[in-house]
Amino acid sequence: MRRVVGKADLFASLVVFLVAVPLCVGVALASGVPAELGLVTGMVGGLLVGALPGSSLQVSGPAAGLTVLVYEAVREYGVEALGVLVLAAGLVQVGLGMLRLGRWFRAVSVAVVHGMLAGIGLVLVAGQVYALGDATAPAGGLGKIAGLVSLPGRVEPVALAVGAATIAVLLLWPRWRQGARLAPAPLVAVAGATVVTWVFDLDVRRVEVHGVLAAVRLPQPADFGRLTEVGVLGTVVAFALIASAESLFSAAAVDRMHRGPRTDYDKELIAQGAGNTVCGLLGALPMTAVIVRSAANVQAGARTKASRVLHGVWLVVFAALFPGVLGAVPVAALAGLLVHAGCKLVPVRELRGLWHGHRGEVVVLGVTAGVIVVGNLFEGVLVGIALSVAKTAWEISHVHVESEDRGEAGIVVRVRGHATFLRLPKLLDALEEVPHGRKVRLELGGLGYVDRACAAALEGWAAARDQVFVATSSSTS
């Protein structure tokens, strides 16, 4: 039995490795750093995080979800500061896990999560469309979108053809079930584009290779001084929170794919933090648990953590023995891979369901994505969370005022529901409709919650009228 399980994990590790190589390189290039740093993060995700407790089958590495934030950080502070940013974010994650806060990430609104992914996907696609045609992308999400108008005159037709062919393979290859079992679509698409480019000697931009050791840069003492800057601290917090959220949301999704041990969210958060701490020490990209690689791991039949550790071993072997292979990969092919990944981040199916049943959630999703595109990832998530909280407060804050005229006995006014300041105008309007000069019994027994604003309004209304009796329970007669 052990031998069978070993074979299953070995096969799964090879599948995940083949999926991981093009994604590690593509995410690194889209983040504005050397391609080798993506491989370094993949190695740490396999060798270190893969062996730590938390989740059993999900795989960690550089993710498209952090690409936009990393690119902006590198542009703002330089690639030299990336290590200390990732290191600090990893320590924050470890602290959150030790404080047992991992489970609280599940309390974030689904609409905010989908909005975050949609915003990342839109910015990622807008940026990589330029790379599809070997063109230079403008800075900022809004600049990239605005620049699409003038893009057709700047693209290289050959590079665009390579990128478009890569996307076509990514879309069509999974439909051939037998082929999909033999090799993952990302590997087939990028490898095919590389072979065609090499055979026909196409004039397209290729990945620049300098070697893994040459790309690694340990943080210097001066780099740690940047942690006193407000902007740098904000980026660290954004790295930590978004990487943590993406990893734990991925863990929840992966747990639904298999029947093995469930994820311990706090231990998984510590594992992700440890991985990012090491990545920071190596000057590499930040990591998260990645749903694409994790799903490939489960679907390939992985049984234990051995599959994800072995995938890290294969990445080390590849980087040591075949570094020159990366130099033959066309950038347009990797851009096609990331355009495909960015489109998949936009939750089209979920949007349709939310529109029919929860249109308020669609507003939260749309605003979150819009702020990310116009501003940045951190601002978008904060606005989304604030809007989600406001929407929830509005929905649960409902108050009903009923009046019953009992003739000479006076008028009974019943207030039910949850009275908060959001519903204060409605409450006051209803109370003002009660006739003056009559006996009034104000029943508040049906109120589940009253905030100070509404309590003061009720007290003021009762004090301004004669013959008002306030009851904390409803009458039964």
SVG drawing of the C-alpha trace seen along z (x, -y; Angstrom):
<svg xmlns="http://www.w3.org/2000/svg" viewBox="-63 -68 88 70">
<polyline fill="none" stroke="black" stroke-width="0.4" points="0.0,0.0 2.8,-2.3 4.4,-1.7 1.2,-2.6 0.8,-5.8 4.5,-6.7 3.9,-6.3 0.8,-8.5 2.7,-11.2 5.6,-10.9 3.4,-11.2 1.4,-14.2 4.7,-16.0 5.8,-15.8 2.5,-17.1 2.6,-20.0 6.2,-20.7 5.3,-20.9 2.4,-23.3 4.6,-25.4 7.6,-26.1 5.8,-28.4 3.7,-30.0 6.7,-30.8 8.5,-32.4 5.5,-34.2 4.5,-35.7 8.0,-36.9 8.2,-38.7 4.8,-40.2 6.0,-41.4 8.9,-43.2 11.7,-41.0 14.1,-38.4 12.5,-35.1 14.7,-33.1 13.1,-34.7 9.8,-33.1 11.6,-29.7 13.2,-30.5 9.8,-31.2 8.4,-28.0 11.3,-26.0 10.7,-27.5 7.0,-26.8 7.7,-23.2 10.7,-22.3 9.7,-24.4 6.0,-25.1 5.3,-21.7 6.8,-20.0 5.1,-22.2 1.8,-21.4 -1.4,-23.2 -2.9,-22.0 -2.0,-18.6 -2.4,-18.9 -2.4,-22.6 0.8,-23.9 2.4,-27.2 4.4,-29.5 4.3,-32.8 0.7,-33.7 -0.9,-35.9 -3.0,-37.4 0.0,-39.3 1.5,-40.3 -0.1,-43.8 0.9,-44.7 4.5,-43.4 4.9,-45.2 3.8,-48.5 6.1,-47.9 9.1,-47.2 8.3,-50.3 8.0,-52.5 10.8,-51.1 13.0,-49.1 13.7,-45.4 16.4,-45.8 13.6,-46.5 11.5,-43.5 13.3,-41.1 12.7,-43.2 9.1,-43.8 8.4,-40.1 10.4,-39.2 8.4,-41.6 5.1,-40.4 6.1,-36.8 6.8,-37.7 3.4,-39.4 1.8,-36.2 3.6,-34.1 2.4,-36.5 -1.2,-36.3 -1.1,-32.6 0.4,-32.4 -2.4,-34.7 -4.8,-32.2 -6.3,-34.7 -6.2,-32.5 -9.9,-31.4 -11.0,-35.0 -10.0,-35.4 -13.0,-33.2 -15.2,-36.1 -14.4,-38.3 -17.3,-38.8 -17.3,-36.6 -18.2,-39.6 -15.0,-41.4 -12.9,-38.3 -14.5,-38.0 -14.1,-41.7 -10.4,-41.5 -9.8,-38.7 -11.7,-40.5 -9.7,-43.7 -6.4,-41.7 -7.5,-39.8 -8.5,-43.0 -5.2,-44.8 -3.2,-41.7 -4.9,-41.2 -4.6,-44.9 -0.8,-44.7 -0.1,-41.4 -1.9,-42.4 1.0,-44.7 3.5,-41.9 1.6,-39.7 2.8,-42.0 6.2,-42.8 5.1,-46.4 5.9,-48.4 3.0,-48.8 2.2,-52.2 2.4,-52.5 -0.7,-52.1 -3.9,-50.1 -5.8,-53.1 -2.9,-54.0 -2.8,-50.4 -6.5,-50.5 -6.3,-53.9 -3.3,-52.9 -5.2,-50.0 -6.7,-52.5 -3.3,-53.2 -2.0,-49.6 -2.8,-48.2 -0.2,-50.4 2.6,-49.4 2.4,-45.6 4.7,-43.2 2.6,-40.9 4.8,-37.8 4.9,-38.1 1.1,-38.7 0.6,-35.5 2.7,-33.5 0.8,-34.9 -2.6,-34.3 -1.6,-30.7 -0.6,-30.1 -4.0,-31.3 -5.7,-29.1 -3.8,-26.0 -4.7,-26.8 -8.4,-26.9 -8.5,-23.9 -6.1,-21.4 -8.2,-20.6 -11.1,-19.6 -9.0,-16.7 -9.3,-14.5 -6.7,-12.0 -4.1,-14.7 -5.0,-16.6 -4.2,-13.4 -0.8,-13.2 0.4,-16.8 -1.0,-20.0 -2.2,-22.7 0.3,-25.4 3.2,-23.2 2.0,-22.2 1.2,-25.8 4.5,-27.4 6.6,-24.4 4.9,-24.4 5.4,-28.2 9.1,-27.8 9.7,-25.0 8.0,-26.9 9.9,-30.0 13.2,-28.1 12.6,-26.0 11.6,-29.0 13.9,-31.4 11.1,-33.9 12.1,-37.5 10.4,-37.8 11.6,-38.9 12.7,-36.0 13.2,-35.5 16.5,-36.9 18.4,-34.3 21.1,-35.2 21.1,-32.1 19.3,-31.5 22.3,-32.4 22.9,-35.6 19.3,-36.7 19.2,-36.0 19.9,-39.1 20.1,-39.0 18.6,-42.1 21.2,-44.6 21.1,-46.5 20.1,-49.7 17.1,-48.0 15.6,-47.4 15.6,-51.2 12.9,-51.5 10.5,-49.8 10.2,-53.2 8.5,-54.7 4.7,-54.8 4.3,-53.7 6.5,-50.7 4.7,-49.6 1.4,-49.9 2.8,-47.6 4.0,-45.1 0.5,-45.0 -1.0,-44.6 1.4,-41.7 0.6,-40.0 -3.2,-40.3 -3.8,-39.6 -1.3,-36.7 -3.0,-35.3 -6.5,-35.7 -5.7,-34.1 -3.9,-31.2 -6.7,-30.4 -9.4,-30.9 -7.5,-28.4 -7.3,-26.0 -11.1,-26.1 -11.5,-25.3 -8.9,-22.5 -10.5,-20.9 -13.7,-20.5 -11.7,-18.6 -10.5,-15.7 -11.5,-13.6 -8.2,-13.8 -7.3,-15.8 -8.8,-19.3 -6.7,-22.4 -5.7,-23.9 -5.9,-27.5 -3.7,-28.9 -0.9,-26.4 -1.3,-27.0 -0.9,-30.8 2.3,-30.1 3.6,-27.9 2.9,-30.6 4.6,-33.2 7.6,-31.0 7.8,-30.6 7.6,-34.3 10.2,-35.0 12.6,-32.7 11.7,-34.2 12.4,-37.6 15.8,-36.5 16.5,-35.4 15.1,-38.5 12.5,-36.5 8.8,-37.0 6.1,-36.6 4.2,-33.4 0.7,-32.2 -1.1,-28.9 -2.0,-28.7 -5.3,-27.1 -4.1,-26.1 -1.2,-24.1 -3.2,-22.8 -6.0,-21.6 -3.5,-19.9 -2.0,-18.2 -5.3,-16.8 -6.5,-15.8 -3.2,-14.0 -4.0,-11.7 -1.7,-13.1 -2.1,-11.4 0.4,-13.1 2.6,-16.2 5.4,-14.3 4.0,-15.4 4.4,-19.1 7.9,-18.6 9.0,-16.6 7.7,-19.3 10.1,-21.7 12.9,-19.2 12.2,-19.0 12.3,-22.9 15.8,-22.8 17.0,-20.2 15.5,-22.1 17.2,-25.4 20.5,-23.6 20.7,-21.5 18.6,-23.3 18.7,-27.1 19.4,-27.8 16.0,-26.4 14.3,-29.6 16.3,-31.7 14.4,-30.1 10.9,-30.9 9.2,-33.7 7.8,-36.4 4.6,-36.6 3.9,-32.9 4.2,-33.7 2.0,-36.8 -0.6,-34.6 -0.5,-32.3 -1.1,-35.2 -3.8,-36.7 -5.6,-33.3 -5.0,-33.2 -6.2,-36.8 -9.4,-36.1 -10.1,-33.1 -9.8,-35.4 -12.9,-37.4 -15.8,-35.5 -18.3,-35.5 -20.3,-32.6 -20.6,-33.9 -21.6,-37.3 -24.6,-35.8 -25.8,-34.1 -25.3,-37.2 -27.2,-39.4 -30.3,-37.2 -30.3,-36.9 -28.0,-39.4 -27.6,-42.6 -26.1,-44.4 -23.2,-41.9 -22.7,-42.8 -22.3,-46.4 -19.6,-45.5 -17.8,-43.3 -17.9,-46.0 -16.7,-48.8 -13.9,-46.7 -12.7,-45.7 -13.1,-49.3 -11.0,-50.8 -8.3,-48.2 -8.1,-49.1 -8.2,-52.9 -6.1,-52.9 -4.3,-49.9 -5.0,-46.5 -4.9,-47.5 -7.2,-50.5 -9.7,-48.3 -9.9,-45.7 -10.3,-48.2 -13.1,-50.0 -14.7,-46.7 -14.7,-45.6 -16.1,-49.0 -18.8,-48.8 -19.7,-45.2 -20.0,-46.2 -22.2,-49.1 -24.4,-47.0 -24.8,-44.4 -25.5,-47.0 -28.2,-48.5 -29.8,-45.1 -30.0,-44.0 -31.1,-47.4 -34.8,-47.2 -37.5,-48.8 -41.3,-48.6 -43.7,-51.0 -47.3,-49.9 -50.1,-52.0 -53.4,-50.6 -56.2,-53.1 -58.2,-51.7 -60.6,-54.6 -60.9,-56.0 -58.1,-53.6 -55.7,-55.6 -53.2,-54.5 -50.8,-51.6 -47.6,-52.2 -45.4,-49.1 -41.8,-49.3 -40.2,-46.1 -36.9,-45.1 -33.4,-46.6 -33.3,-50.3 -30.0,-51.9 -29.1,-55.4 -29.4,-54.1 -33.2,-53.8 -33.6,-56.8 -35.4,-59.0 -37.9,-56.2 -38.5,-55.8 -39.1,-59.5 -41.4,-59.9 -43.6,-57.0 -43.7,-58.4 -44.7,-61.9 -47.7,-60.4 -49.2,-59.5 -51.9,-62.0 -51.2,-64.6 -53.4,-64.9 -54.1,-61.2 -53.0,-58.7 -50.1,-56.6 -48.7,-53.3 -45.2,-52.9 -44.3,-49.3 -40.6,-48.5 -40.6,-44.7 -40.3,-43.8 -37.0,-45.6 -34.0,-43.3 -31.5,-46.1 -31.6,-49.9 -28.5,-52.1 -28.0,-55.3 -29.2,-57.5 -32.6,-55.8 -32.9,-55.4 -32.4,-59.2 -34.9,-59.9 -37.5,-57.6 -36.9,-59.3 -37.2,-62.8 -40.4,-61.9 -42.0,-60.5 -40.9,-63.5 -42.4,-66.0 -45.8,-64.5 -48.3,-64.2 -49.7,-60.9 -47.1,-58.6 -46.4,-55.3 -43.3,-53.4 -43.5,-49.6 -40.7,-47.2 -43.1,-44.3 -45.9,-44.0 -49.5,-43.9 -51.5,-40.8 -55.0,-42.2"/>
</svg>
